[in-house]
Each structure stands twice: as structure tokens, then as C-alpha cells.
Amino acid sequence: MSHKQFIYCWQKCLLPILIPTAVRVMVIISLTAGVLGIWGSTASMSYAHAQPVSSNRGIQDQQIRLKSTTLNATVYHSPDCNCCGGWIDHLKAQGFKITDFSTPDIETVKQKYKVPDNLSSCHTAIVNGYVIEGHVPADDIKRLLQEKPNVVGLSVPQMPVGTPGMEMGNRKDPFSVFSFDRNDSVAVFNKYRDES
């Protein structure tokens, strides 16, 4: 490959891919740092979110309400995505009924459901009307369905190691689950600390 061909390939092929990716990474870092600066806490969070309740009766009532809710998830993902299948298996094990759609045009799905670019991941799901983006743990989805906040949905941006479907041995990187609404407001829904 000549020097001119290399420069042409760089400008026409690689830059259009690298620049948006770099911008996304910087936006995610900035967003995460900003949100965690506002909402941050030094308290560690376990892998399963525990909601404060006043009694065992309260816990039983919440479990009964959730059992009466059908947990339907429609999952859209690229046919080349292996980790998406791991996340689907995680949801099935947690009682979700899955409708699985493999599509080569996952970006169109994300645009249809208004997933913010800085919160995108490898798959998009619709669960009881909420958008679930990426490797969100089932317990957080169940909490969302119990609390029914006025949000569009939840996201775990990118693909953090240790999230459901992204397991690599005992390694679990810290990550956050974000909620997002129609006004582009983002908040931390749950945080998970490094457990390695």
C-alpha cells in the first residue's frame, strides 16, 4: 500500500469510525463523572439491589405484586453478538419470557426507541413498555417494574466485564445502571462495585 493509499484509507475508512467512537467514550466518561459527582456515594452496593422495606410482610407484598406481573422481554440484537445470548439466558433464569429478534440494523432499533448515544450498548430490549439497553441485571429490571418511575428505561452503557452475559471468571468491574427519561435527563439507578 502506497503512502497516498494509506492516507486515503485513513481519511475515508478509519476516521469516520474512530472519531465517533472516541467522542462516545469521552461523553460517557464525562457523563459518568458528572453524575457520580452529583449522586456519588462511598457506600458499596452488592450485586443484587436491596430495597429498604419496613417488614418481612412488605417484602412478601412486593414479591407477590411482581409475580402477578408478566415479565415479557423483546430483545433486539445483532446476529454476530455472543454476549447478548448470555444476557437473554440470565433473564430467562430470572423468570422472563423472551421474544428474540436478531437484526443487522440494531442502530435503527436504538433510534426508534430513543436510546441516547452515550448510553448505548450491544442490544436493546423492551420490557413491559420500558427500554432496557445493554447488560442490565434482572434485579434492576424487576425493581423498575415494581417502582414504575416516570422514565423511558434503564441502561448499562458499553459492555462492562461481570455484568450478566459478560462474565469472565470471577472478575466484576464496577459499573452503574442509569435511568433516562424523555427530556434526556440521566440518573444513577444502581451502582455496583468491583468484587474481584
Rosetta silent file (secondary structure, phi, psi, omega in degrees, C-alpha in Angstrom):
SEQUENCE: MSHKQFIYCWQKCLLPILIPTAVRVMVIISLTAGVLGIWGSTASMSYAHAQPVSSNRGIQDQQIRLKSTTLNATVYHSPDCNCCGGWIDHLKAQGFKITDFSTPDIETVKQKYKVPDNLSSCHTAIVNGYVIEGHVPADDIKRLLQEKPNVVGLSVPQMPVGTPGMEMGNRKDPFSVFSFDRNDSVAVFNKYRDES
SCORE:     score description
SCORE:     0.000 S_00000001
   1 L     0.000  128.357 -179.778    0.000    0.000    0.000 S_00000001
   2 L   -75.573  167.893  179.450    1.431    3.373   -1.018 S_00000001
   3 H   -60.611  -42.738 -179.666    1.621    6.377    1.283 S_00000001
   4 H   -65.695  -40.006  178.524   -1.232    8.094   -0.617 S_00000001
   5 H   -64.803  -39.240  178.377   -3.400    4.965   -0.444 S_00000001
   6 H   -61.837  -46.342 -179.867   -2.755    4.705    3.290 S_00000001
   7 H   -63.625  -42.942  178.877   -3.768    8.347    3.870 S_00000001
   8 H   -60.451  -47.218  179.326   -6.862    7.904    1.693 S_00000001
   9 H   -61.079  -41.403  178.770   -7.873    4.756    3.609 S_00000001
  10 H   -59.992  -47.113 -176.289   -7.236    6.531    6.918 S_00000001
  11 H   -72.355  -39.096 -173.664   -9.403    9.507    5.950 S_00000001
  12 H   -90.721  -28.983 -173.736  -12.226    7.586    4.261 S_00000001
  13 H  -106.869  -50.052 -171.547  -12.362    4.359    6.256 S_00000001
  14 H   -85.811  -42.729 -177.665  -10.884    4.667    9.711 S_00000001
  15 H   -59.069  -42.247  178.585  -11.548    8.274   10.770 S_00000001
  16 H   -61.544  -22.339  178.016  -15.351    8.003   10.338 S_00000001
  17 H   -89.025  -45.819 -173.836  -15.256    5.041   12.733 S_00000001
  18 H   -69.535  -41.359 -176.070  -12.639    6.257   15.223 S_00000001
  19 H   -64.305  -50.612  177.992  -13.867    9.831   15.753 S_00000001
  20 H   -61.457  -35.940  178.803  -17.489    8.933   16.734 S_00000001
  21 H   -64.753  -45.167  179.139  -16.191    6.121   18.949 S_00000001
  22 H   -63.147  -40.045  178.803  -13.731    8.470   20.679 S_00000001
  23 H   -64.075  -44.023  177.852  -16.457   11.087   21.116 S_00000001
  24 H   -58.425  -45.247 -179.836  -18.819    8.472   22.625 S_00000001
  25 H   -61.024  -44.511 -179.405  -16.138    7.323   25.062 S_00000001
  26 H   -65.317  -40.001  178.938  -15.407   10.901   26.150 S_00000001
  27 H   -64.533  -43.176  179.911  -19.122   11.679   26.550 S_00000001
  28 H   -63.943  -43.093  178.391  -19.661    8.533   28.617 S_00000001
  29 H   -62.027  -45.302 -179.527  -16.651    9.336   30.815 S_00000001
  30 H   -64.959  -44.170  179.692  -17.836   12.918   31.271 S_00000001
  31 H   -62.612  -47.018 -179.660  -21.421   11.870   31.930 S_00000001
  32 H   -61.770  -45.277  179.977  -20.394    9.176   34.385 S_00000001
  33 H   -63.140  -40.912 -179.679  -18.024   11.510   36.216 S_00000001
  34 H   -67.467  -47.335 -179.270  -20.669   14.244   36.363 S_00000001
  35 H   -65.045  -44.027 -179.237  -23.486   12.010   37.518 S_00000001
  36 H   -68.187  -29.248  176.704  -21.332   10.218   40.047 S_00000001
  37 H   -66.771  -34.858 -179.656  -20.043   13.552   41.307 S_00000001
  38 H   -82.342  -45.470 -173.094  -23.615   14.654   41.992 S_00000001
  39 H  -102.136   -1.827 -171.431  -25.092   11.325   43.085 S_00000001
  40 L   -59.316  153.338  178.335  -21.919    9.567   44.175 S_00000001
  41 L  -148.907  149.334  177.845  -21.612    7.697   47.404 S_00000001
  42 L   -87.606   -3.827  179.440  -18.818    5.774   49.067 S_00000001
  43 L   -71.134  134.770  179.690  -21.257    3.086   50.172 S_00000001
  44 L   -80.874  151.823  179.144  -20.698   -0.183   48.372 S_00000001
  45 L  -116.616  137.757  176.728  -23.544   -1.852   46.543 S_00000001
  46 L   -79.226  170.053 -178.596  -23.995   -5.595   46.315 S_00000001
  47 L   -65.622  -30.062  176.426  -24.726   -7.301   43.011 S_00000001
  48 L  -105.228  123.767 -177.652  -28.388   -7.622   43.999 S_00000001
  49 L   -73.140  129.494  178.417  -30.056   -4.334   44.912 S_00000001
  50 L  -103.738  123.734  178.249  -31.789   -4.432   48.284 S_00000001
  51 L   -90.032  138.943  177.579  -34.757   -2.133   48.700 S_00000001
  52 L   -70.976  127.472  175.145  -35.470   -0.737   52.137 S_00000001
  53 L  -135.144  157.471 -172.500  -38.727   -2.124   53.496 S_00000001
  54 L   -84.247  -19.310 -176.603  -40.212   -1.896   56.937 S_00000001
  55 L  -159.004  169.062  174.362  -41.033   -5.562   57.481 S_00000001
  56 H   -61.935  -32.875  178.784  -40.966   -9.080   56.079 S_00000001
  57 H   -61.380  -39.717  177.745  -44.596   -8.531   55.155 S_00000001
  58 H   -62.304  -40.604  177.854  -43.524   -5.632   52.917 S_00000001
  59 H   -63.502  -45.805  179.995  -41.023   -7.880   51.144 S_00000001
  60 H   -62.050  -40.979  179.255  -43.677  -10.566   50.609 S_00000001
  61 H   -61.545  -43.027  179.336  -46.143   -7.987   49.253 S_00000001
  62 H   -64.411  -41.732  179.666  -43.576   -6.731   46.727 S_00000001
  63 H   -64.867  -39.689  178.782  -42.750  -10.278   45.616 S_00000001
  64 H   -64.594  -44.412  179.063  -46.450  -11.115   45.190 S_00000001
  65 H   -60.012  -42.832 -178.503  -47.035   -7.941   43.125 S_00000001
  66 H   -69.282  -37.280  178.455  -44.070   -8.751   40.881 S_00000001
  67 H   -64.409  -29.756  179.625  -45.142  -12.392   40.435 S_00000001
  68 L   -78.719  -11.050  176.916  -48.517  -11.181   39.226 S_00000001
  69 L   -91.452  125.694  176.551  -46.739   -9.075   36.579 S_00000001
  70 L   -73.157  127.415 -177.477  -45.873  -10.988   33.406 S_00000001
  71 L   -95.427   86.420  179.881  -42.198  -10.430   32.680 S_00000001
  72 E   -99.657  131.016  177.746  -42.127  -10.128   28.884 S_00000001
  73 E  -129.924  124.259  172.115  -38.923   -9.016   27.167 S_00000001
  74 E  -102.625  118.093 -172.110  -38.494   -8.387   23.456 S_00000001
  75 E  -112.842  126.430  176.203  -34.763   -8.344   22.744 S_00000001
  76 E  -108.819  131.115 -179.841  -33.177   -6.862   19.606 S_00000001
  77 E  -155.253  162.406  177.076  -29.532   -7.659   18.877 S_00000001
  78 L   -70.152  145.646  178.061  -27.013   -8.121   16.085 S_00000001
  79 L   -64.304  -18.632 -178.599  -26.716  -11.660   14.711 S_00000001
  80 L   -89.774   -1.321 -173.205  -22.977  -11.513   15.478 S_00000001
  81 L   -87.381  117.345  178.088  -23.398  -10.733   19.179 S_00000001
  82 L   -85.709  -37.158 -176.488  -22.467  -13.619   21.503 S_00000001
  83 H   -69.308  -23.598  178.550  -22.816  -11.782   24.823 S_00000001
  84 H   -62.198  -38.155  177.811  -26.436  -10.882   24.020 S_00000001
  85 H   -63.873  -36.257  176.685  -27.316  -14.583   24.263 S_00000001
  86 H   -64.475  -38.918  178.664  -25.729  -14.722   27.707 S_00000001
  87 H   -68.747  -40.460  177.570  -27.886  -11.799   28.857 S_00000001
  88 H   -60.419  -43.499  177.702  -31.003  -13.433   27.400 S_00000001
  89 H   -61.277  -38.298  177.153  -30.175  -16.635   29.335 S_00000001
  90 H   -60.413  -45.274  179.806  -29.793  -14.520   32.508 S_00000001
  91 H   -65.809  -42.109  178.920  -33.290  -13.055   32.026 S_00000001
  92 H   -58.967  -42.135 -179.956  -34.820  -16.471   31.297 S_00000001
  93 H   -65.018  -21.358  179.976  -33.303  -17.830   34.523 S_00000001
  94 L   -97.717   11.572  173.448  -34.974  -14.919   36.354 S_00000001
  95 L    94.185    9.800  179.284  -38.448  -15.749   35.004 S_00000001
  96 L   -83.902  140.722  172.553  -38.612  -13.500   31.939 S_00000001
  97 E   -93.664  123.409 -171.401  -40.422  -14.683   28.789 S_00000001
  98 E  -106.345  133.503  164.656  -38.198  -13.716   25.835 S_00000001
  99 E  -111.370  117.991 -169.341  -39.054  -12.803   22.268 S_00000001
 100 E  -106.073  120.874  177.072  -35.706  -12.754   20.450 S_00000001
 101 E  -119.487  117.673  174.450  -35.119  -10.650   17.303 S_00000001
 102 E   -93.636  126.535 -177.549  -31.791  -10.820   15.512 S_00000001
 103 L  -140.841  137.579  176.998  -31.293   -7.804   13.218 S_00000001
 104 L   -76.411   -9.213 -177.127  -28.349   -6.499   11.212 S_00000001
 105 L  -116.920   60.929 -177.595  -29.651   -2.925   11.730 S_00000001
 106 H   -65.070  -27.297 -179.856  -29.594   -2.560   15.523 S_00000001
 107 H   -63.680  -36.071  177.870  -28.909    1.200   15.240 S_00000001
 108 H   -64.516  -37.470  177.204  -32.358    1.738   13.702 S_00000001
 109 H   -63.141  -45.562 -179.513  -33.897   -0.047   16.701 S_00000001
 110 H   -62.290  -38.777  177.865  -31.991    2.216   19.102 S_00000001
 111 H   -67.301  -41.697  179.885  -33.162    5.303   17.210 S_00000001
 112 H   -58.120  -41.778 -177.349  -36.774    4.063   17.205 S_00000001
 113 L   -95.289    9.991  172.469  -36.760    3.675   20.991 S_00000001
 114 L    58.658   44.511  174.957  -34.771    6.900   21.524 S_00000001
 115 L   -77.004  121.852  178.463  -31.766    5.352   23.272 S_00000001
 116 L   -60.293  140.567 -178.696  -29.256    8.175   23.891 S_00000001
 117 H   -54.569  -39.873 -175.867  -25.981    7.637   22.005 S_00000001
 118 H   -75.963   -5.022  177.540  -23.944    7.975   25.191 S_00000001
 119 H  -113.304    9.420 -173.988  -25.959    5.191   26.874 S_00000001
 120 L   -76.022  157.195  178.937  -25.900    2.684   24.022 S_00000001
 121 L  -144.548 -155.933 -172.049  -24.713   -0.889   24.253 S_00000001
 122 L   -88.213  -18.642  179.281  -24.909   -4.068   22.168 S_00000001
 123 E  -144.208  157.732 -179.735  -28.611   -4.896   22.498 S_00000001
 124 E  -128.926  132.527  179.300  -31.930   -3.158   23.145 S_00000001
 125 E  -127.566  153.840  173.011  -34.918   -4.749   24.858 S_00000001
 126 E  -116.526  120.084 -178.854  -38.461   -3.680   25.605 S_00000001
 127 E  -123.953  110.675  179.658  -39.767   -4.982   28.933 S_00000001
 128 L    48.344   40.999  176.407  -43.364   -4.141   29.857 S_00000001
 129 L    92.273  -13.420  178.387  -43.066   -0.840   27.963 S_00000001
 130 E   -93.588  145.343  174.680  -39.641    0.175   29.326 S_00000001
 131 E   -86.576  129.307  177.539  -36.491    0.340   27.187 S_00000001
 132 E  -120.443  114.169 -175.242  -33.650   -1.764   28.604 S_00000001
 133 E  -108.534  120.787  174.685  -30.297   -1.047   26.966 S_00000001
 134 E    82.964 -161.665 -169.497  -27.324   -3.343   27.443 S_00000001
 135 L   -85.137   58.014  179.331  -26.414   -5.771   30.210 S_00000001
 136 L   -74.860  127.689  177.683  -28.823   -4.531   32.895 S_00000001
 137 L   -61.581  145.319 -178.828  -29.156   -7.075   35.749 S_00000001
 138 H   -57.767  -36.206 -179.784  -32.602   -8.687   36.058 S_00000001
 139 H   -61.816  -34.850  177.952  -32.956   -7.464   39.657 S_00000001
 140 H   -71.234  -36.539  176.813  -32.759   -3.853   38.463 S_00000001
 141 H   -65.566  -41.940  178.071  -35.394   -4.505   35.800 S_00000001
 142 H   -63.017  -40.834  177.481  -37.651   -6.076   38.434 S_00000001
 143 H   -62.705  -42.013  177.130  -37.133   -3.078   40.712 S_00000001
 144 H   -57.621  -43.869 -178.587  -38.027   -0.779   37.780 S_00000001
 145 H   -70.097  -27.845  176.625  -41.244   -2.735   37.224 S_00000001
 146 H   -74.817  -46.945 -173.635  -42.121   -2.540   40.932 S_00000001
 147 H   -80.684  -28.684 -179.832  -41.430    1.176   41.357 S_00000001
 148 L    50.317   54.967  178.120  -42.716    2.262   37.907 S_00000001
 149 L   -70.341  161.873  179.941  -40.793    5.560   37.766 S_00000001
 150 L   -83.769   71.721  178.807  -41.550    8.078   35.023 S_00000001
 151 L  -131.885  163.140  175.183  -38.559    7.147   32.851 S_00000001
 152 L   -75.085  -41.432 -179.512  -38.054    5.727   29.376 S_00000001
 153 E   174.734 -161.303 -177.312  -35.836    2.967   30.675 S_00000001
 154 E  -123.450  154.806  177.543  -32.520    1.726   32.036 S_00000001
 155 E  -146.685  142.898  162.459  -29.068    1.348   30.531 S_00000001
 156 E  -114.845  100.022 -176.641  -25.695   -0.158   31.290 S_00000001
 157 L   -62.974  152.706 -179.904  -23.552    1.627   28.676 S_00000001
 158 L    61.795 -144.925 -178.374  -20.892   -0.298   26.789 S_00000001
 159 L  -144.101   73.846 -177.527  -20.272   -3.866   27.979 S_00000001
 160 L   -63.326  140.016  177.931  -18.662   -3.936   31.462 S_00000001
 161 L   -65.813  134.296  178.239  -17.000   -7.189   32.492 S_00000001
 162 L    98.826  -11.031  174.176  -19.007   -9.064   35.115 S_00000001
 163 L   -74.573  160.269 -179.641  -22.427   -7.832   34.047 S_00000001
 164 L   -56.019  124.190 -176.866  -24.940  -10.567   33.123 S_00000001
 165 L    94.275  -13.470 -179.981  -23.788  -12.065   29.823 S_00000001
 166 L  -117.911   31.175 -177.779  -20.318  -10.506   30.149 S_00000001
 167 L   -70.288  137.775  174.281  -18.927  -12.876   32.771 S_00000001
 168 E  -138.347   83.620 -177.321  -15.172  -13.530   32.731 S_00000001
 169 L    65.526 -135.938 -179.850  -14.389  -15.814   35.644 S_00000001
 170 L   -92.243    0.526 -177.005  -14.675  -14.032   38.984 S_00000001
 171 E   -72.717  129.929  175.326  -13.859  -10.593   37.581 S_00000001
 172 L  -137.340  103.330  178.327  -16.582   -7.994   38.074 S_00000001
 173 L   -71.991  150.718  175.379  -15.691   -4.442   37.083 S_00000001
 174 L   -65.382  142.981  176.700  -17.541   -1.597   38.780 S_00000001
 175 E  -154.845  165.295  177.806  -20.451   -0.277   36.720 S_00000001
 176 E  -122.674  148.454  170.244  -23.605    1.791   37.037 S_00000001
 177 E  -101.736  124.035 -178.170  -27.149    1.275   35.842 S_00000001
 178 E  -106.729  144.690  168.390  -28.565    4.563   34.563 S_00000001
 179 E  -101.237  151.725  177.189  -32.176    5.609   34.116 S_00000001
 180 E  -141.714  149.326 -178.110  -33.086    8.042   31.342 S_00000001
 181 L  -121.602 -175.951 -176.545  -36.240    9.967   30.501 S_00000001
 182 L   -70.861  -16.038  179.552  -37.781   11.757   27.517 S_00000001
 183 L   -95.657   15.640 -178.879  -36.088   15.034   28.492 S_00000001
 184 L    64.126   22.228  174.417  -32.600   13.475   28.210 S_00000001
 185 L   -83.690  135.042 -178.288  -32.228   13.506   31.991 S_00000001
 186 E  -122.706  138.566  178.078  -29.965   10.729   33.254 S_00000001
 187 E  -140.621  155.287  176.116  -29.680    9.464   36.833 S_00000001
 188 E   -77.098  121.988  178.231  -27.891    6.625   38.585 S_00000001
 189 E   -91.535  -35.723  177.652  -30.426    3.861   39.262 S_00000001
 190 E  -161.179  154.122  178.187  -27.941    1.467   40.883 S_00000001
 191 E  -129.389  141.683  177.685  -24.181    1.111   41.322 S_00000001
 192 E  -123.402  131.976 -179.495  -22.069   -1.999   41.503 S_00000001
 193 L   -93.229  162.417  175.879  -18.567   -2.045   42.962 S_00000001
 194 L   -62.104  125.123 -178.291  -15.591   -4.148   41.928 S_00000001
 195 L  -108.284    7.171 -177.947  -15.967   -7.550   43.615 S_00000001
 196 L   -80.713    0.000    0.000  -12.672   -9.099   42.489 S_00000001
